[in-house]
Amino acid sequence: MKTLLSIVLGTLMFPLSAQSYLDTSCIWKEWSGGGGGGNPYFATQNYTITLAGDTVINGLLYHKTLMSGVDTLRNWVEDTIISITPIYEYLAPIREENQVFYYHKRSTNSEVVLHNFNLNIGDTAVYDCDRPQVVTSIDTIYVGGMPRRHFHFSTSGSETSSLIEGIGSSEGLFTRPCH
């Protein structure tokens, strides 16, 4: 019993370090699609985003992000595939500091908050959105057997999308939870 108590007290005496989320094992599997507008075509993208090496920008270490997969154009009326095009594209470099994901915006050579996982209920998230993103609730979901905080946002009284701790928006890594 003394050993168990010592371990518990020892654990309580030393602060735990913040969990780092970004490493070379990270893989985001995403899908997007769209069509319509009076035409019979529907385009889909099935892709993964991986961390593919590092780069230093303005003295800060970033992970390169690589999107790879396929872009498929279908004629949904005739149920035929028009084209399949490979996707292989480097996206914005990202980094993590204090449980915040940042990306480097090449057009302005600046750093922008991608996702902040330090939010509490009532906090306003800072994103490139039309309107403020206020955290309305936080619950827990399990991803790969690991508990993750699941942030829900509200704009004008209706929920849009959510943020999953250490992963990103429920809509995808580079999609802000405000769309």
N, C-alpha and C positions, 0 to 999 in steps of 0.2 A: 504494500500500500504506500509506503514511503517513496518508493521509486516512481510510481505513477504520479503522486503529488509533486515530486520534484520536476518531472517532465512538464506537467501542466504549468507549474509556477515559472519554470524556465522559459516556456513558450510565451507566457504572458508578460515576462519582463523584457523581452527583446521585440522591438517593433518589426512587423512583417513588411517586407519590401513590396512595392506595387508590382503586379503581374505585368509582364511584357507580352504583348499579343503578336507582334509582327516578327516572323522568322521565315526561313526558307521552306518550311513545311506548309505554309499557308497556301490554300487553294480555294478560290471562290468559283463555284459553278453557277453560271447565269444563263438566262434565256430571255430573249426579247423578240417581239414580233409586231407587225403592223401591216395594214392594208386598207382597202376600201376606197372611198372617194370616187365611186362610180366605175372603178376598174376591177377586173377579175383576179388581180394579183395580190398575193400575200407573201411578205418577206419575213423570214425568221433568222435569228442569230442564236446559235448554240455555242457557247464558248466558256473557257476557263480563264481566270486571271491568276497569275502566279507572281511571286517575287523572284526576279531574274537578275541577281547581282546587285551591286551597290554603286552609288555615285556620290560625289561630294559637290554640293552647290552652295555657294556663298558661305563656305566653311561648315556646313551641316551635312551629316551623313544621311542619305536617302536610300530607299530600296527602289530599284527599277521595277515597274509593273508591266507584265507582258500579257496581252490578251491573245489567245489562240483558239481557233475553232472553225466553224463553217457558217457561211451566209447562204441561205437557200431561198430562192424565189420560186413560188408555186403559182400556177393558175388553178384557183380553187373551184372554178366552174367546170373545167375539163379534168380536174384531178390529175394534173401533170406537173412535173418539175421542169421549170424553165432553165434554171442554172444553179450550180453549187460552186461557191467561191470560197477558197480558204481565207481565214482571217489570221493575220500575224502582225500585231501592232503593239508598239510600246506606248503605254499610257503615261499619265503624269506620275513622276516619282513621288513616293510617300514615305513618311517617317512617323515615329511615335515618340511622344514625350509626356510623362505624367498622365497616362491614359487618355491622351488626345492624339488622334490621327491628323496629320497635316499633309497637304500636297503642294508641290511646287507648280505655280501657274506660270507657264513659259511666256505667255504673251505680255505679262507685266513684270517678269522676273521677281515674283513675290511669293510668300508662303501664305496659304489659306487653310483655315480649319476645315477639315473634312468631316470628322466625327469626334464629339466630346463625350466620353463615358463617365465623367465626373458630375453628372447632373443629378438634381434632386427634384421632387415634385414641386411645381411652382416656378422652377428656373426657366429662363428664356434661353434657348439654344441660339448660338450665333451661326447662321448659315447665309448663303447667297440666295435668300428666298424673298418672295414678294411681301410676306408678312411674318411677324414674329412667330417662332415655334415654341410654345409653352408646354413643358412636361406636365401631363395631366395625371399619369399614373405610372407606376413601375411594378412589374411583376418578375417572376423568375421562369425561364425556360431552360431546357437541357439540350445542349448541342454536343454531340459526340460524348455523351455521358457527363459533361461538365456543366454546372449551373452558370447561367449568364443572366445578368440583369436585362430586362426587356422594357425599354422606354417607350411610352405612348405620348404622342403630341396632339395638340389641338390648334386649329386655326379657325376663327369665326365659329367656334362651337362644334365643329365636326372633326373627327379623327381622320388624318390623312394616311401616313404610314408610320412605321416604328423603327427603332434603333436597337440593335442587339449588341450587347457589350462585347468588345473585342473583335467583332465581325463587320459591322456596318449597318446600313439601312436594310430594311426588309425588302427593298426594291433592288439592291445591289451595292457593291462596294463604293462606286463613285456616284451613286444616286443619293441626293440629300433627302432626309425624311420630310420633305415639304412639297413634294410634287403631286 
